[in-house]
Amino acid sequence: MNNLTTLLPLLLLIVIMYFMLIRPQKKREREINNMRNAIKVGDEVITIGGICGKIVKTKEDVLTIQVGADKTKFEIMRWAISKVVSEAPVPKTAKTAKEESVDAAEAAEAPAEESKPALPRRLKKKTAEEEAGIEE
């Protein structure tokens, strides 16, 4: 029993350290790895060295970024990406005939919205002088 009471503060400290330090760090690492694996051509990124550029080519672990007005290209490792500043726009795909017919059918089934009359604007409160008809 005496040994358990002496080890209890140490065990409690280890549990607190796990939940306060180790677990959040693992979560951050997982998020960063997911961000780095989701990088695609067209994304604007910042490297850990502070270089801002646009991804022009991706391979397994090597990315090619384009920087500057003269469009200089660098090859960097995927792990060197600090953050993605803006993602490449996703191109809109043309709808198939089936999708268009489904959209048209849904629009036909939806009840038409009744137009609501415009609410009257609140009138500005008149001062006592305006009510009496006194003009300046």
C-alpha positions as a printed Julia matrix, in Angstrom:
136×3 Matrix{Float64}:
   0.0    0.0     0.0
   2.87   2.34    0.81
   4.46   1.74   -2.61
   1.19   2.58   -4.35
   0.86   5.93   -2.58
   4.41   6.87   -3.52
   3.89   5.9    -7.19
   0.45   7.53   -7.48
   1.76  11.12   -8.0
   4.21   9.87  -10.64
   1.48   7.93  -12.49
  -0.83  10.92  -12.27
   1.91  13.16  -13.72
   2.45  10.74  -16.62
  -1.28  10.65  -17.41
  -1.5   14.46  -17.3
   1.58  14.78  -19.55
  -0.01  12.38  -22.05
  -3.27  14.32  -22.3
  -1.68  17.77  -22.2
   1.39  17.3   -24.42
   1.7   14.04  -26.31
  -1.87  13.62  -27.58
  -2.28  17.18  -28.98
   1.14  16.95  -30.66
   0.17  13.7   -32.4
  -3.08  15.33  -33.56
  -1.17  18.3   -35.04
   1.26  15.97  -36.82
  -1.65  14.01  -38.31
  -3.31  17.23  -39.57
  -0.04  18.48  -41.1
   0.57  15.14  -42.85
  -2.98  15.18  -44.25
  -2.45  18.74  -45.51
   0.85  17.81  -47.17
  -0.63  14.7   -48.79
  -3.59  16.71  -50.16
  -1.39  19.2   -52.02
  -2.19  19.37  -55.72
  -1.08  21.34  -58.77
  -2.22  24.96  -58.57
  -2.06  25.29  -54.78
  -0.16  28.28  -53.42
   2.11  27.24  -50.56
   4.68  28.57  -48.12
   7.73  26.43  -47.36
   9.33  26.09  -43.94
  12.09  28.36  -45.28
   9.58  31.11  -46.06
   9.49  30.73  -49.84
   6.04  31.44  -51.31
   5.18  29.7   -54.56
   2.65  27.86  -56.66
   2.75  24.08  -57.17
   3.29  23.26  -60.85
   4.23  19.58  -60.62
   3.89  16.84  -58.03
   5.65  13.53  -57.7
   5.7   11.11  -54.79
   7.87  13.08  -52.35
   9.12  15.9   -54.62
   7.11  18.99  -55.5
   8.04  21.61  -58.08
   7.06  25.15  -57.15
   7.11  28.28  -59.29
   8.17  31.52  -57.59
   8.72  35.14  -58.52
   7.91  37.27  -61.54
  10.41  35.4   -63.73
   8.64  32.12  -62.82
  11.69  30.36  -61.42
  11.01  26.71  -60.6
  12.31  24.9   -57.52
  12.11  21.27  -56.57
  11.39  20.8   -52.89
  10.52  17.89  -50.67
   6.9   17.45  -49.62
   7.83  17.64  -45.94
   9.2   21.16  -46.51
   5.71  22.65  -46.96
   4.68  24.76  -43.99
   1.16  25.64  -45.07
  -1.17  25.94  -48.04
  -2.14  29.58  -48.58
  -4.84  29.05  -51.2
  -6.06  25.94  -52.9
  -6.4   25.55  -56.65
  -9.93  26.15  -57.89
 -11.8   22.96  -58.68
 -12.92  22.99  -62.32
 -16.67  22.73  -62.76
 -17.67  19.66  -64.68
 -20.47  19.74  -67.21
 -23.64  18.1   -65.95
 -24.74  14.99  -67.69
 -28.17  14.84  -69.31
 -29.39  12.6   -66.49
 -28.32  15.1   -63.79
 -29.98  17.96  -65.7
 -33.26  16.03  -65.98
 -33.18  15.26  -62.25
 -32.6   18.96  -61.47
 -35.47  19.97  -63.77
 -37.8   17.42  -62.16
 -36.94  18.67  -58.67
 -37.56  22.26  -59.74
 -40.97  21.33  -61.19
 -42.0   19.52  -58.0
 -40.94  22.34  -55.68
 -43.85  24.63  -54.78
 -43.55  28.12  -56.14
 -42.72  30.64  -53.46
 -45.36  33.26  -52.94
 -44.03  36.75  -53.21
 -44.36  38.63  -49.97
 -45.43  42.26  -50.05
 -42.68  44.66  -49.21
 -42.8   45.85  -45.65
 -43.38  49.58  -45.24
 -40.32  51.51  -44.28
 -40.3   52.96  -40.83
 -41.0   56.6   -40.84
 -38.55  58.87  -39.2
 -39.92  60.36  -36.03
 -40.75  63.98  -36.49
 -39.5   66.52  -34.07
 -41.9   68.88  -32.33
 -40.82  71.73  -34.61
 -41.56  69.74  -37.77
 -45.0   68.8   -36.47
 -45.81  72.43  -35.77
 -44.82  73.33  -39.33
 -41.93  75.58  -38.38
 -39.3   75.71  -41.1
 -35.85  77.12  -40.75
